[in-house]
Amino acid sequence: MIRDDLHLRAPGNWLNDPNGFIYYKGEYHLFYQHFPYAPRWGTMHWGHAVSPDLVHWKHLGVALFPTKDYDQNGVFSGTALEADGALRLYYSAVRYLQTDGEDIHLAAGDRFETSQALVTSPDGRHFDNWGDKRQVLPVLTDPALGDRKDTRDPRVWRDGRGYCMLLGSTRDGTGRVLFYRSGDGLRWTYANQFASPALGRILECPDLFPLGEGWLFLGSPMWSTDDGLTYPHQAMYARADFDPETCRLSLNGPMTFLDWGLDLYAPQTALDREGRRVFIGWMRMPGPVDDAPDGRGPWNGMMSLPRLVERRGDRVCFPVHPNAAAAFRRPAADLSPLAEYRPVRVRTALREGEALDLGGYRVSLEGGRIIGDRSRVFDGPAGHRLTAATPALGEGGCDLDIFLDPHLVEIFVNGGQYVLSHVVHGLGAGLAGPRCDLSTL
Ligand code: FRU
């Protein structure tokens, strides 16, 4: 059986967004956008994995797949909640206006329409894709509300008033969030919307939850970094005010990158066993790789480490989830475990002007900012960003907690003040720079 430690990958072929992330009946469920036939994007299914601890993942195969007229071309992203003991999975159902003649997994001219649908599973193990699916919101026909194609990724939660649904959408080239309300989670009425250029041209994968005295809004605005470099779409967050009565949302500050490496996308949050807010994001990769020792074959796309969302005074911080950190129990002398696909944790501190070389990946502190440079360990096509920087760290030093995987570097600065993650094509075993504390699983 294929298992993954720390970073969930597809059991083979393609993975993108995390979906239906939830702690349910004593275990974590993580579904994901999955194309099971090739290591590229295509007709979307929901792959499914479970974990006791957010560290060790067991693959359970495909949970959701197209069966209905309205979702015949894809089961797009969505979220989970528990209702009367059952697991509800809300998702966007996609129907192409016409398939591409040479590739039925793509829409001709990228023309399709989207509705919102629900699958109810009695136990998180059985998914009746014929009997237990229903459409809960039809395709939007009123352009004043939102787009009939680009309205997707239902985020649904329950509160004292019933159920609330957020959808990412667009109108007149401006990203927006649509709000719907429901008493039973099945019949929905439009409640409100919020639009802003800060939400890009199209907003994907919105999320909203209380944090401290206010709320935190998370989303992936398309064309938020419109500078010609890959990737133009980025995961961002902002402090927010939200009135659940009227579904009135306002942002209390700029949209800020969730991860400064700019590879992470479409994050999704859940509450962990202890009630803490945790998120996982999709790490975009420039192409498939085929080096996994378990023979899963070519795969493309992986999940980030689970990260907490914490208020610290005026800041929002994203520390690594303690279960992931605690899994690194064995001391290591160098980075050689990576050659056997075992991750390595590197802890150190940098002073201004110092640099660390991690098997060809360079981390430095320059002008008060952490710079990550993957130019020697990245073989993606031209146009990809090779270096990335955090904002200036300010007072209080620079402690680094770095998690290395053969294809991913995740740098937690000052316990999550900033996080910078970079996809790489492989790392050597060499290590140079200030003294480091190394460990492995
Ligand atoms: C984000 C996204 C979602 C959509 C899904 C399709 O990466 O484009 O908006 O539901 O991926 O795979």
Boltz pocket constraint, residues with backbone or C-beta under 6 A from the ligand:
constraints:
  - pocket:
      binder: B
      contacts: [[A, 16], [A, 17], [A, 33], [A, 44], [A, 76], [A, 77], [A, 78], [A, 92], [A, 152], [A, 153], [A, 204], [A, 205], [A, 265], [A, 266]]
      max_distance: 6.0
